């Protein structure tokens, strides 16, 4: 899964900090191979989300847990836009390898 989140440029670091606990918890979930939020190097208002899951069932369980959880405590950092796209992929040999 790949996502793009846009926030006010001055709020990006606070947005990323607000996701730290979620990242740590998600990385501990069954089937989570990678879960990260990162600052976009070319746009000070953009955050990138990357998720990799071992199976679709693991991703479905993750989403269900997020939906049933209490909202996070502390100040919320509003986003201007959020877009997430789910891809199904399989590893292939790199053309340079």
C-alpha positions as CSV (number, residue, x, y, z in Angstrom):
1,X,0.0,0.0,0.0
2,X,1.3,3.4,-0.9
3,X,-0.1,6.7,0.4
4,X,0.4,10.4,0.0
5,X,-0.7,12.8,2.8
6,X,-0.5,16.6,2.5
7,X,-0.4,18.8,5.6
8,X,0.6,22.4,6.1
9,X,4.4,22.6,5.5
10,X,5.0,23.9,9.1
11,X,3.1,20.9,10.5
12,X,4.9,18.1,8.7
13,X,7.4,17.3,11.5
14,X,4.6,17.3,14.1
15,X,2.5,15.0,11.8
16,X,5.3,12.6,11.5
17,X,5.9,12.6,15.3
18,X,2.2,12.0,15.9
19,X,2.5,8.7,13.9
20,X,5.5,7.2,15.8
21,X,3.4,5.1,18.3
22,X,1.2,3.9,15.4
23,X,4.3,2.8,13.4
24,X,5.8,1.0,16.4
25,X,2.5,-0.8,17.2
26,X,1.9,-1.7,13.5
27,X,5.3,-3.1,13.0
28,X,4.6,-5.5,15.8
29,X,1.4,-6.8,14.2
30,X,1.3,-10.3,12.6
31,X,2.3,-10.2,8.9
32,X,3.6,-6.6,8.9
33,X,6.7,-6.5,6.8
34,X,7.1,-2.7,6.5
35,X,5.1,0.3,7.8
36,X,6.5,3.8,7.6
37,X,5.6,7.4,7.2
38,X,8.4,9.6,5.7
39,X,8.9,13.2,4.7
40,X,8.8,13.8,0.9
41,X,12.2,15.2,-0.1
42,X,10.8,17.4,-2.8
43,X,7.7,18.8,-1.1
44,X,7.7,20.2,2.5
45,X,4.0,19.6,2.9
46,X,3.9,16.0,1.7
47,X,4.2,12.8,3.7
48,X,4.6,9.3,2.1
49,X,3.1,6.2,3.6
50,X,4.4,2.7,2.7
51,X,3.0,-0.5,4.0
52,X,3.9,-4.1,3.1
53,X,2.0,-7.1,4.4
54,X,2.6,-10.8,4.2
55,X,-1.0,-11.4,3.2
56,X,-4.2,-9.7,2.4
57,X,-5.7,-11.3,5.6
58,X,-3.0,-9.6,7.7
59,X,-3.8,-6.2,6.1
60,X,-7.6,-6.7,6.7
61,X,-6.9,-7.5,10.3
62,X,-4.8,-4.4,10.7
63,X,-7.5,-2.2,9.2
64,X,-10.2,-3.8,11.4
65,X,-8.0,-3.1,14.5
66,X,-7.5,0.6,13.4
67,X,-11.3,1.0,12.9
68,X,-12.2,-0.5,16.3
69,X,-9.5,1.4,18.3
70,X,-10.1,4.5,20.3
71,X,-9.0,7.7,18.6
72,X,-5.4,8.7,19.5
73,X,-4.9,11.0,22.4
74,X,-3.2,14.4,22.0
75,X,-3.4,17.1,19.4
76,X,-4.5,16.1,16.0
77,X,-2.6,17.4,12.9
78,X,-5.1,18.0,10.1
79,X,-4.3,16.8,6.6
80,X,-5.3,18.7,3.5
81,X,-5.5,15.6,1.5
82,X,-4.9,11.9,1.9
83,X,-4.8,9.3,-0.8
84,X,-3.9,5.6,-0.4
85,X,-3.6,3.0,-3.1
86,X,-3.4,-0.7,-2.6
87,X,-1.2,-2.7,-4.9
88,X,-0.8,-6.4,-5.2
89,X,2.7,-7.2,-6.1
90,X,5.2,-10.0,-6.4
91,X,9.0,-9.8,-6.3
92,X,10.8,-10.0,-9.6
93,X,14.5,-10.0,-10.5
94,X,15.9,-6.5,-10.8
95,X,17.1,-5.6,-14.3
96,X,20.5,-4.4,-12.8
97,X,21.1,-7.6,-10.8
